Amino acid sequence: MRAKYSDKIIVGGEWSGFDDSKASWGLNRHIAARCGQTFADTSNLWHKYFSSDDPPPFVMVETWNDHEEGTSIEDGIPTCSSQGTEPLSK
């Protein structure tokens, strides 16, 4: 991106999951939250393309602002520890 679009601002993205099956307009698309691991994975994806000493200047937490899609961040990131499973790894 930096080489091809050097005049553009790079913005990374991270999200907790997605499920539009309850939305009237939904197409039954799913990205499982995986006990918070999806958020952790997308939060760290930039390491694949950038060095640690030169991270992207901006990151957007993508919630799509729809509780019915399971993308909200306001409620927190589920760790599943209350379900007896291992909590989100750090």
N, C-alpha and C positions, 0 to 999 in steps of 0.2 A: 504494500500500500504506500509506504513512504517513497519508494522509488517511482512508482507509476503516478501517484497523486500527491506529490510533494507540496502542493499548494492547498491541500485539504486538511482539516482537523480530524484526527483519529479519535473515535469514541468507542470504547469497549462496551460490552453488554453482559449483564448477569441476570439470571431469573431463577425462581424457585420451583417452577413447574407450570403445567398448563393442562386444562381439561375443559373443552367447550361443549361437552355432552349435555349439560344442563341448559345451555343457552338455546333460545328458540331458533337462532340463526346458525347454530353450531354445525360443524362437519365431523364431529366425533374424533377430534384430534386430541392426543394425549402426550404429555411429557411428565412422567412420574416424578414426584418430589424426592423419592428414595430417602426418606428420613433426613432431609436437608442436604443430601450428597449432591443433588443436581445444582443447588445454589453454590455449594463449595466448588464443584467442578467448573461451573461457568465463571465463578469469581477468579479462578486461577488459570483459565484458558489463555489469558494474555501471555503467560510465560512461554507458551509454544511459539509465539511470534516476536516477542520482545525480550531483551535481557533484563535482569533484575535491576540493574543500575540505570535503565532507560525505559521505564514503563510508559504506557499510553497516558496522555495528559488528562483524559476524562474517562469515567466509567458511568454508564447509565444503568440503574437498577430498573429492570423492565417488569412492571407489574400489569400493564395493560389496563389498570384501574378497574378491574372487574372481579368482584368476590365470587361470582358464580363460576368463574373459570379456574378458580384455585390458584390465581397468580398473585394474590395480595401478599405484601410484605408486612403490612400493619399488624397482623396477628402474630408475627414472629415466624421463624423458620422451625418447622417441626423436627425434633431430634428422635422421636419414636421411643425414647427411654421409658415413657409411661406405658408403652405396650410390651415392655420386657425385652426389647431388642437393644442392640448396641447403639449408643448415642453417636451423633455426627462426629467423624474423626477430624482432628485438627491438623 
